[in-house]
Amino acid sequence: MSSDPKLRRFILRLAFAALATCAISAPAFAASTTYPLTIANCGRSITFDKAPDKVVSIGQAMTEILLSLGLSDRITATAVWFSPVLKQFDAENSKIKRLADNDPSFEAVVGTGPDLVAAEFEWHVGPNGSVGTYDQFSKLGINTYVAPADCAAKDNTTGGDGVRKEMLKTEVIYQEIAELAAIFDVQDRGEALIARLKEREDKAIASVAEARVRRIPVVFWFSSKEVDGEAFMAGRSGAPAYIMQALGAKNVIATNEEWPLVGWETVAGLNPAIIVIAGMDRRRYVADDPAIKLRFLNTDPVASRISAVEKKHVVVMDSQAMSPSIRLVDGIETLAAAIRQFGLAK
């Protein structure tokens, strides 16, 4: 949380707005940022003397939050994309330079002349960042900000996608929105965005309220290095786990790893009633393609015997809705709609 008293008060006000049961329009009296602004971010303090003019955004979720805050004119370049940008931002995003679909080089990032690099993942920008470290950027006078969701109560030193010490919740996404709104002095937009997201989340949860007592067993499959090999399944503390908890479903995967590798014999033994598979444009692994995932489920002698496959209770969800992003609410809506469609809501 921020070490600046005014920002702390602002974030608390946003939290109260997010907990409201009805939509709240952005108040005219939203506070303006007083610079210098100091924020506690991923175990360090960062200070802004003014609103950044040129930001490089590394990570689709980070980019879409900045676009949602109306900051397309400040985004110099982006990188790390899994799927098309949210449709309402097609025109704006087409004008922004894309450094890479996957990891950009340090030289490419600093070559755009940013005064801020905002990253979705600490493994891209962090103590040992694959794109660059905090110190590397700092020595060039470039500030760095990392999404709180990727370091709050999370250990990123274990390799892979890290291990969460407690379940991710939408509050940490709202914190990110609030902090970015304060950094860029657009607090009214931050308040309005959080209120809209919270209203949608509450509505989706209410739509399957009767299903909570049934604790429907669900599994989320992101991808696999080899389609018939071990699969990256959602652990019990990441964004998909929050989706399941919010809707009263049961996550059959019990590990704290973000995306542990799980064998299909194990999944079959757990016999989920619903399988949610990630859809994305990325093609790093063959199983990134949802069509290949579906074909495997229907033809593999082990996977095809799972209840969810036999009953055709398989849901394709955008990969970004499985991440700590503003699309997490889309994920809640998608799974809620599937529960109703499959006749499992009552």
C-alpha positions as CSV (number, residue, x, y, z in Angstrom):
1,M,0.0,0.0,0.0
2,S,1.1,3.6,-0.6
3,S,3.3,5.3,1.9
4,D,1.7,8.7,0.9
5,P,-1.1,9.6,3.3
6,K,-3.2,11.3,0.6
7,L,-2.9,8.3,-1.7
8,R,-3.8,6.0,1.2
9,R,-7.0,8.0,1.8
10,F,-7.7,7.9,-1.9
11,I,-7.3,4.1,-2.2
12,L,-9.5,3.6,0.9
13,R,-12.2,5.8,-0.7
14,L,-12.0,3.7,-3.9
15,A,-12.3,0.5,-1.8
16,F,-15.5,1.8,-0.2
17,A,-16.8,2.7,-3.7
18,A,-16.0,-0.8,-5.0
19,L,-18.0,-2.3,-2.1
20,A,-21.1,-0.4,-3.0
21,T,-24.0,-2.5,-4.2
22,C,-25.0,-0.1,-7.0
23,A,-23.2,1.7,-9.8
24,I,-21.5,4.9,-8.7
25,S,-20.7,7.7,-11.1
26,A,-17.3,9.3,-10.8
27,P,-17.5,12.1,-8.2
28,A,-16.7,15.6,-9.3
29,F,-14.6,16.1,-6.1
30,A,-12.0,13.4,-6.8
31,A,-8.7,14.5,-5.3
32,S,-5.8,15.7,-7.5
33,T,-2.4,14.2,-7.0
34,T,0.1,16.2,-5.0
35,Y,3.6,15.6,-6.3
36,P,6.1,14.3,-5.3
37,L,4.1,11.1,-4.9
38,T,5.7,8.1,-3.1
39,I,4.2,4.6,-3.4
40,A,5.3,1.3,-1.9
41,N,5.6,-1.1,-4.7
42,C,6.8,-4.7,-4.6
43,G,9.1,-4.3,-1.6
44,R,10.5,-0.9,-2.5
45,S,9.5,2.8,-2.6
46,I,9.1,4.6,-5.9
47,T,8.6,8.4,-6.2
48,F,7.1,10.4,-9.0
49,D,7.8,14.1,-9.3
50,K,5.1,14.5,-11.9
51,A,2.7,12.4,-14.0
52,P,4.8,10.3,-16.5
53,D,4.7,11.5,-20.1
54,K,6.0,8.3,-21.8
55,V,5.3,4.9,-20.5
56,V,6.3,1.5,-21.9
57,S,3.8,-1.2,-20.8
58,I,5.1,-4.8,-20.5
59,G,2.1,-7.1,-20.2
60,Q,-1.3,-7.0,-21.8
61,A,-3.2,-6.7,-18.5
62,M,-1.1,-3.6,-17.5
63,T,-1.7,-2.1,-21.0
64,E,-5.5,-2.6,-20.8
65,I,-5.7,-0.9,-17.4
66,L,-3.8,2.1,-18.7
67,L,-6.1,2.2,-21.8
68,S,-9.2,1.9,-19.5
69,L,-7.9,5.0,-17.6
70,G,-7.8,6.9,-20.8
71,L,-4.0,7.1,-21.0
72,S,-3.4,5.9,-24.6
73,D,-1.6,9.2,-25.3
74,R,1.0,8.4,-22.6
75,I,1.8,4.8,-23.8
76,T,4.9,4.9,-26.0
77,A,5.1,1.1,-26.6
78,T,3.8,-2.2,-25.4
79,A,4.9,-5.9,-25.2
80,V,3.8,-9.3,-24.0
81,W,0.4,-10.0,-25.6
82,F,-1.7,-13.2,-25.3
83,S,-4.9,-12.2,-27.2
84,P,-6.4,-9.2,-29.1
85,V,-6.8,-6.0,-27.1
86,L,-10.3,-5.3,-25.7
87,K,-12.4,-4.4,-28.6
88,Q,-13.2,-0.9,-27.4
89,F,-9.5,0.0,-27.6
90,D,-8.8,-1.4,-31.1
91,A,-8.4,2.1,-32.7
92,E,-6.2,3.5,-29.9
93,N,-4.0,0.4,-29.5
94,S,-3.4,0.3,-33.3
95,K,-1.5,3.6,-33.0
96,I,0.8,2.4,-30.2
97,K,4.1,0.7,-31.1
98,R,4.3,-3.0,-30.2
99,L,7.9,-3.9,-29.3
100,A,7.2,-7.7,-29.2
101,D,4.3,-10.1,-28.8
102,N,6.5,-11.8,-26.1
103,D,9.4,-10.5,-24.1
104,P,11.1,-7.3,-25.5
105,S,14.8,-6.6,-25.1
106,F,16.1,-4.1,-22.6
107,E,17.5,-2.1,-25.5
108,A,14.2,-1.9,-27.3
109,V,12.4,-0.7,-24.2
110,V,14.9,2.1,-23.3
111,G,15.2,3.0,-26.9
112,T,11.7,4.5,-26.8
113,G,12.8,7.0,-24.2
114,P,10.3,6.2,-21.4
115,D,10.1,7.9,-18.0
116,L,8.2,4.9,-16.7
117,V,8.2,1.2,-17.4
118,A,5.0,-0.5,-16.1
119,A,5.1,-4.3,-15.9
120,E,2.5,-6.9,-15.3
121,F,5.0,-9.5,-14.0
122,E,8.0,-9.1,-11.7
123,W,9.9,-11.8,-13.7
124,H,10.0,-9.3,-16.6
125,V,10.9,-6.3,-14.5
126,G,12.2,-6.9,-11.0
127,P,15.2,-7.8,-8.9
128,N,16.2,-10.4,-11.6
129,G,14.0,-9.2,-14.4
130,S,14.4,-11.0,-17.8
131,V,13.7,-7.7,-19.6
132,G,15.6,-5.5,-17.1
133,T,16.1,-5.1,-13.4
134,Y,15.0,-2.2,-11.2
135,D,18.6,-1.0,-10.9
136,Q,19.2,-1.1,-14.7
137,F,16.3,1.1,-15.4
138,S,16.9,3.4,-12.3
139,K,20.5,4.1,-13.5
140,L,19.0,5.5,-16.7
141,G,16.5,7.7,-14.7
142,I,13.6,5.5,-15.6
143,N,11.0,4.7,-13.0
144,T,9.5,1.2,-12.8
145,Y,6.1,0.0,-11.5
146,V,5.0,-3.6,-11.2
147,A,1.4,-4.8,-10.7
148,P,0.8,-5.4,-7.0
149,A,-1.0,-8.6,-7.8
150,D,2.3,-10.2,-8.9
151,C,4.1,-9.5,-5.7
152,A,1.6,-9.1,-2.9
153,A,1.7,-12.3,-0.7
154,K,3.5,-14.0,-3.5
155,D,7.0,-15.6,-3.8
156,N,8.5,-15.2,-7.2
157,T,11.9,-16.7,-6.3
158,T,10.8,-20.3,-6.7
159,G,10.9,-20.3,-10.5
160,G,8.0,-20.8,-12.9
161,D,5.0,-18.6,-12.3
162,G,5.6,-18.2,-8.5
163,V,3.8,-19.4,-5.4
164,R,1.1,-17.4,-3.7
165,K,0.9,-17.3,0.1
166,E,-2.7,-16.4,0.0
167,M,-5.5,-16.2,-2.5
168,L,-5.5,-13.4,-5.0
169,K,-8.6,-11.2,-4.7
170,T,-10.0,-8.4,-6.9
171,E,-9.1,-5.9,-4.2
172,V,-5.4,-6.0,-5.3
173,I,-6.5,-5.3,-8.9
174,Y,-8.5,-2.3,-7.6
175,Q,-5.4,-1.2,-5.7
176,E,-3.4,-1.2,-9.0
177,I,-6.1,0.8,-10.7
178,A,-6.1,3.3,-7.8
179,E,-2.3,3.6,-7.7
180,L,-2.0,4.1,-11.5
181,A,-4.8,6.7,-11.4
182,A,-2.9,8.6,-8.7
183,I,0.4,8.3,-10.5
184,F,-1.2,9.9,-13.7
185,D,-3.5,12.2,-11.7
186,V,-6.8,10.7,-13.1
187,Q,-8.4,9.6,-9.9
188,D,-11.9,10.3,-11.1
189,R,-11.4,7.7,-13.9
190,G,-10.0,5.2,-11.4
191,E,-13.1,5.6,-9.2
192,A,-15.5,5.1,-12.0
193,L,-13.6,2.1,-13.4
194,I,-13.6,0.3,-10.1
195,A,-17.3,0.9,-9.5
196,R,-18.2,-0.5,-12.9
197,L,-16.1,-3.6,-12.3
198,K,-17.5,-4.2,-8.8
199,E,-21.1,-3.9,-10.1
200,R,-20.5,-6.5,-12.8
201,E,-18.8,-8.9,-10.4
202,D,-21.7,-8.7,-7.9
203,K,-24.3,-9.3,-10.6
204,A,-22.5,-12.4,-11.9
205,I,-22.1,-13.8,-8.4
206,A,-25.8,-13.3,-7.7
207,S,-26.8,-15.0,-10.9
208,V,-25.6,-18.4,-9.6
209,A,-26.2,-17.9,-5.9
210,E,-28.1,-21.2,-5.6
211,A,-25.2,-23.2,-7.0
212,R,-22.9,-22.3,-4.1
213,V,-24.2,-25.1,-1.9
214,R,-23.3,-27.7,-4.6
215,R,-19.6,-26.8,-4.7
216,I,-19.3,-27.7,-8.4
217,P,-15.8,-29.2,-9.0
218,V,-13.9,-27.2,-11.7
219,V,-10.5,-27.2,-13.3
220,F,-8.8,-24.4,-15.3
221,W,-6.4,-25.6,-18.1
222,F,-4.1,-22.8,-19.4
223,S,-1.8,-24.7,-21.7
224,S,0.7,-27.6,-22.0
225,K,4.3,-27.8,-23.4
226,E,3.1,-31.0,-25.2
227,V,-0.6,-31.4,-25.6
228,D,-0.6,-35.0,-24.3
229,G,1.9,-34.2,-21.5
230,E,1.4,-32.6,-18.1
231,A,-0.9,-29.6,-18.2
232,F,-0.6,-26.1,-16.7
233,M,-3.6,-26.2,-14.3
234,A,-4.7,-23.3,-12.0
235,G,-3.6,-23.7,-8.4
236,R,-5.7,-22.8,-5.4
237,S,-4.5,-19.2,-4.9
238,G,-4.4,-17.5,-8.3
239,A,-7.0,-15.6,-10.4
240,P,-8.9,-18.7,-11.5
241,A,-9.1,-19.8,-7.9
242,Y,-10.7,-16.5,-7.0
243,I,-13.2,-16.9,-9.8
244,M,-14.2,-20.3,-8.5
245,Q,-14.4,-19.2,-4.9
246,A,-16.5,-16.2,-5.9
247,L,-19.0,-18.4,-7.6
248,G,-19.0,-21.1,-4.9
249,A,-17.3,-23.7,-7.2
250,K,-14.6,-26.1,-5.9
251,N,-11.1,-26.0,-7.4
252,V,-9.9,-29.6,-7.6
253,I,-6.2,-28.6,-7.7
254,A,-4.8,-28.1,-4.2
255,T,-1.3,-26.7,-4.7
256,N,-0.3,-23.1,-4.0
257,E,1.7,-22.9,-7.2
258,E,0.2,-20.4,-9.7
259,W,0.1,-22.8,-12.6
260,P,1.4,-26.2,-11.5
261,L,2.0,-29.0,-14.1
262,V,-0.6,-31.8,-13.5
263,G,-0.9,-35.1,-15.3
264,W,-4.1,-36.2,-16.9
265,E,-4.4,-39.4,-14.8
266,T,-4.5,-37.1,-11.8
267,V,-7.1,-34.8,-13.4
268,A,-9.2,-37.8,-14.4
269,G,-9.1,-39.1,-10.8
270,L,-10.4,-35.7,-9.6
271,N,-13.2,-35.9,-12.2
272,P,-14.2,-32.2,-12.5
273,A,-17.7,-31.4,-13.6
274,I,-16.5,-28.4,-15.7
275,I,-13.2,-27.8,-17.5
276,V,-12.3,-24.3,-18.4
277,I,-9.7,-24.0,-21.2
278,A,-7.7,-20.8,-22.1
279,G,-8.2,-19.3,-25.5
280,M,-5.3,-17.1,-26.8
281,D,-3.5,-15.9,-29.9
282,R,-0.1,-16.8,-28.4
283,R,1.5,-19.9,-29.9
284,R,4.5,-20.5,-27.7
285,Y,3.2,-24.1,-26.9
286,V,1.1,-26.3,-29.2
287,A,-1.6,-26.4,-26.6
288,D,-2.0,-22.6,-26.6
289,D,-4.5,-23.3,-29.4
290,P,-7.9,-24.0,-27.8
291,A,-8.9,-26.1,-30.8
292,I,-6.0,-28.4,-30.1
293,K,-7.0,-28.6,-26.4
294,L,-10.6,-29.5,-27.4
295,R,-9.5,-32.2,-29.8
296,F,-7.2,-33.7,-27.2
297,L,-10.0,-33.8,-24.6
298,N,-12.3,-35.6,-27.0
299,T,-9.8,-38.1,-28.3
300,D,-7.4,-38.9,-25.4
301,P,-8.4,-42.2,-23.8
302,V,-7.9,-40.8,-20.3
303,A,-9.2,-37.2,-20.6
304,S,-12.2,-38.3,-22.7
305,R,-13.6,-40.2,-19.7
306,I,-13.7,-37.1,-17.4
307,S,-17.3,-36.2,-16.5
308,A,-16.9,-32.6,-17.9
309,V,-15.8,-34.0,-21.3
310,E,-18.5,-36.7,-21.5
311,K,-21.2,-34.1,-20.7
312,K,-19.6,-31.4,-23.0
313,H,-19.2,-29.1,-20.0
314,V,-16.1,-27.5,-21.4
315,V,-15.8,-23.7,-21.5
316,V,-13.4,-21.6,-23.6
317,M,-12.3,-18.5,-21.6
318,D,-10.0,-15.8,-22.8
319,S,-6.6,-16.3,-21.2
320,Q,-6.5,-12.7,-19.9
321,A,-9.7,-13.4,-17.9
322,M,-7.6,-16.0,-16.0
323,S,-5.0,-13.4,-15.0
324,P,-5.0,-10.7,-12.3
325,S,-6.4,-8.1,-14.7
326,I,-9.6,-6.1,-15.3
327,R,-10.7,-9.1,-17.4
328,L,-10.9,-11.2,-14.2
329,V,-14.5,-9.9,-14.0
330,D,-15.0,-11.2,-17.5
331,G,-13.9,-14.6,-16.3
332,I,-16.4,-14.5,-13.4
333,E,-19.2,-13.7,-15.9
334,T,-18.0,-16.4,-18.3
335,L,-18.0,-19.2,-15.8
336,A,-21.3,-18.0,-14.2
337,A,-22.9,-18.1,-17.7
338,A,-21.6,-21.6,-18.3
339,I,-23.0,-22.8,-14.9
340,R,-26.4,-21.5,-15.9
341,Q,-26.1,-22.9,-19.5
342,F,-25.1,-26.4,-18.2
343,G,-28.2,-26.4,-15.9
344,L,-26.0,-26.4,-12.8
345,A,-27.2,-23.2,-11.3
346,K,-30.0,-24.8,-9.3
